[in-house]
Amino acid sequence: MSSIVLTRSVSPSIGAEKALNMAARVWFIVAVAGQWMFAYYVAALYGGSALRGDWTAWHKRMAHGQGPAMLGNIAMAVHLSLAVIILLGGPLQLIPQLRRRAPSFHRWNGRMYVVALFMATISALYMVWFRGTAGDFAQHIGVSLNAVLIMIFAVVAVRYAITRDLGPHRRWALRLFMVVNGVWFFRVGLMVWLVINHGPAGFNPDTFTGPFLTFWSFANYLLPLAILELYLRTTNRSTPSARLAMATGLFIVTVAMALGIVVATKVMWLPRLK
């Protein structure tokens, strides 16, 4: 009788844990698929046009700049090249099976990832404040805060990796992954917002300014970061009902994210490649 009671008391906890793990895996798979689609778009549009000698796509991006042409061109080229490396290599650092079976690859890919992050972040800050990009001052502050968090989180994650304190290292690596993909979250979230409102709402599409874009310039990385923190707390110490609630929330977020990925792919990325 006692064994039956024990089985019944443990079962809801096991079911809730499985549901939460499944929700996290599905979120990760969908996110990586969307990020690799974005990486393909960047590589095909800019890398492909450069290989063909067709500089139309580059000239359109450069036309927005106001600073010295040579430095702006170098910053743009560095940023776009490193973005592909970051989008492709970052998710590989978070796959446990790959980390266990190929530890050398994990270490070297991590080193390349962090170096690429710093170079891409510095080039992005230069473009925002000296080259000139779309958006207003508040949006530039949001981008800059994102850049600062990327560099801080990268340093902390590396510090724990060096000391072999793997638990904190993995948590900070997850936090780094969230803030690194702020630019990607911005695009995907914007597409979801446009679908919900059947078009631009809360901002001017011509000037690319407005209250929603001001909010989203910060929320595109702070909101995913907050969801991650809630997930980490839920996995560590929580009741079965809390884990089921977290799993449900993750599934809802994943559906919204998948919608944004599909719309961004069909509306922004694939048409420009054609």
ABEGO torsion letter per residue (X at the ends): XAAAAAAAAAAAAAAAAAAAAAAAAAAAAAAAAAAAAAAAAAAAAAAAAAAAGBAAAAAAAAAABABBAAAAAAAAAAAAAAAAAAAAAAAAAABAAAAAABAAAAAAAAAAAAAAAAAAAAAAAAAAAAAEBBEBAAAAAAAAAAAAAAAAAAAAAAAAAAAGBAAAAAAAAAAAAAAAAAAAAAAAAAAAAAAAAGEBBGBBAAAGBEAAAAAAAAAAAAAAAAAAAAAAAAAABBBAAAAAAAAAAAAAAAAAAAAAAAAAAAAAAAAAAX
